[in-house]
Amino acid sequence: MYGKGLRGLSIATVLTLVGAFALVFFYAPTDADQGVIQKIFYVHVPMAIVALCGFVFAAAMAIQHLRTGERRYDLRAYVAIHLSLILGIGTLISGSIWAKASWGHWWVWDEPTLVSFLIVVLLYACYQPLRFAIEDPEKQARYASVFAITAGAFVPLNFLAVRLAQAYTHPRVLGTTGGSMPGSMRLTFLVSVVGMALLFATLWKYELASKHTAQQLRALRARLTGDAAAPTVRSGQPALPAESTV
Amino acid sequence: MALFAVAHAGRYVAAAYLVFLALVLIYVAIMASKLGRIERELGELVELSRRSSATPADAHTREGQPVA
């Protein structure tokens, strides 16, 4: 069951995120170059990292789905992409705010990091419409998995392409130049990343539990009313077998 | 002047963190509405199962009643 361990995970998430924000505002030193604006780094970068990892995780789940044919992996990939997309949008908005404060522009089109991240987000924005465009649940799950794998493979490729690009305005965090953070900043950043990853895991399990319960309820309704033909899910959502305990 | 610059930058920092908070809160609100829907559906199903289990018993009682 997806609800198992959710309580402990939720408490760990709240504690880690509160701790991370406390470190950001009371422990981490103010950046000598950017000043207070640099504090955006501790929410913007963890969101971006977790979003990209979420896309790759969804691709791994999609591979599992195609390999085993079990629908629960399709549901897992679906929820992971959904959450990563939300974090991706958060990254774009917080990045824009940082860009405005730091560079004086909301968006810089000739910066490979920004544009490539936008492309990744727009690519995944097509995932839901793709699902809703296919009626047959089997076909829908299979095509969605192929999409998730293809797009997931694009994420690390995109990361490498940005590393190889020459012109930078956007700072590199996990590269050779960005690796010189002071210890206090590094600790704050790592706690923020862990907090964001825990938030992702909590919401992922929460949404899976919700979707699974809703599907089981619809299956139960169909059984009680004798309407076996009634759909157990909305047309774009992954369906699970009625007896599935996942 | 320096104080003004910090206050000005602070607005951007607050805005970025508020974006994160807003996204989480919107997500939780959507999930809460879904939970409400699940609760409503569950209530309907409980009522449905109660009615379907009560119907044969009612019929039995009616059958057992003396016919005038």
Interface residues (C-beta under 8 A of the other chain):
Chain A: F21 G35 V36 I37 K39 I40 V43 H44 M47 I86 L87 I89 G90 I93 S94 I97 W98 K100 A101 L199 L203 Y206 E207 S210 T213 A214 L217 R218 L220 R221 L224 T225
Chain B: A5 V6 A9 G10 Y12 V13 A15 A16 Y17 V19 F20 L23 V24 Y27 M31 K34 L35 R37 I38 E41 L42 E44 L45 L48 S49 S52
